[in-house]
Amino acid sequence: GLQWQRALDLFDEMKYKNMPVTVVSYGSAISACEKGYQWRQCLEYLDEMTERKIPKNVIIFGAAMSCMEKSCRADIAFQLMDRMNLEGVRPNVHIYNSAISACARCKLWKKGFELFKEMD
């Protein structure tokens, strides 16, 4: 049940003990946020990555998008897509799928259809 909480606790302990944290460990933590619907924590981790100058990739953003989808935060999913653009990360089909699924979950059908049309 609460394996996601244990994962986040271990990640925080790694940082507390000044162990090296990488894009992979952040990806695992963000994926754990998705499992526990911890969208605020997910955003904090993205900001931490920026502070620590750890570059985000499409996998990190994909995990964050999934977290927003599951938490019914389509508004933030759209902001993440803008952030990807600003950070030079090109969205792939999985990013669009998460955004469209967030639209469906949050009853934003028109926006979901617009995103669908926007895909290349």
C-alpha positions in Angstrom: 0.0 0.0 0.0 2.4 2.7 1.1 5.5 1.6 -0.9 5.5 5.0 -2.6 5.9 6.7 0.9 8.9 4.5 1.7 10.5 5.4 -1.6 10.1 9.1 -0.9 11.5 8.6 2.6 14.6 6.8 1.2 15.1 9.5 -1.4 14.9 12.2 1.3 17.3 10.2 3.5 19.8 10.0 0.5 19.8 13.8 0.3 20.0 14.3 4.0 23.1 12.1 4.1 24.6 14.0 1.2 24.6 10.9 -1.0 24.7 11.7 -4.8 21.3 12.2 -6.3 21.0 11.8 -10.1 18.4 12.2 -12.8 17.6 8.5 -12.2 17.0 8.9 -8.5 14.8 11.9 -9.1 12.9 10.0 -11.7 12.2 7.2 -9.2 11.0 9.8 -6.6 8.7 11.5 -9.1 7.3 8.1 -10.1 6.6 7.4 -6.4 4.8 10.7 -6.2 2.5 9.5 -9.0 1.6 6.4 -7.0 0.7 8.4 -4.0 -1.0 11.3 -5.9 1.7 13.7 -4.4 1.6 16.3 -7.2 2.9 19.1 -4.9 6.0 17.0 -3.9 6.5 16.1 -7.6 6.7 19.9 -8.4 9.1 20.4 -5.6 11.4 17.7 -6.9 11.3 19.3 -10.4 12.3 22.7 -8.8 15.1 20.9 -6.8 16.5 19.5 -10.0 16.7 23.0 -11.4 18.4 24.3 -8.3 20.9 21.4 -8.3 21.4 21.9 -12.1 20.3 18.4 -12.9 19.0 18.5 -16.4 15.5 17.1 -16.9 14.7 14.8 -19.8 11.5 13.6 -21.4 11.4 10.6 -19.0 11.4 13.0 -16.0 8.7 15.1 -17.5 6.7 12.0 -18.5 6.7 10.8 -14.9 5.6 14.3 -13.7 2.9 14.4 -16.4 1.6 11.0 -15.2 1.5 12.3 -11.7 -0.5 15.3 -12.8 -2.8 13.1 -14.8 -3.5 10.8 -11.9 -4.0 13.7 -9.5 -6.4 15.4 -12.0 -4.2 18.4 -12.3 -4.5 19.0 -16.1 -3.8 22.7 -15.4 -0.4 21.9 -14.1 0.2 19.3 -16.9 -0.2 22.1 -19.4 2.3 24.2 -17.4 4.7 21.3 -17.5 4.4 21.1 -21.3 5.3 24.9 -21.5 8.2 24.2 -19.1 9.5 21.4 -21.3 9.5 23.9 -24.2 11.4 26.4 -22.2 14.0 23.8 -21.1 14.4 22.5 -24.6 12.8 19.1 -24.0 10.7 17.9 -26.9 7.4 16.3 -25.9 6.9 12.8 -27.3 3.7 10.7 -27.7 3.8 9.7 -24.0 3.7 13.3 -22.9 0.8 14.1 -25.2 -1.0 10.9 -24.0 -0.6 11.9 -20.4 -1.9 15.5 -21.1 -4.8 14.2 -23.1 -5.6 11.6 -20.4 -5.5 14.4 -17.8 -8.0 16.3 -19.9 -10.3 13.3 -20.0 -10.0 12.7 -16.3 -10.7 16.4 -15.5 -13.5 16.7 -18.1 -11.6 19.1 -20.3 -12.7 17.5 -23.6 -12.1 20.5 -25.8 -8.6 21.1 -24.6 -7.9 17.3 -25.0 -9.0 17.5 -28.6 -6.9 20.6 -29.2 -3.8 18.7 -27.9 -4.7 15.7 -30.1 -4.7 17.9 -33.1 -1.4 19.5 -32.1 0.5 16.2 -32.1 2.6 15.6 -35.2 
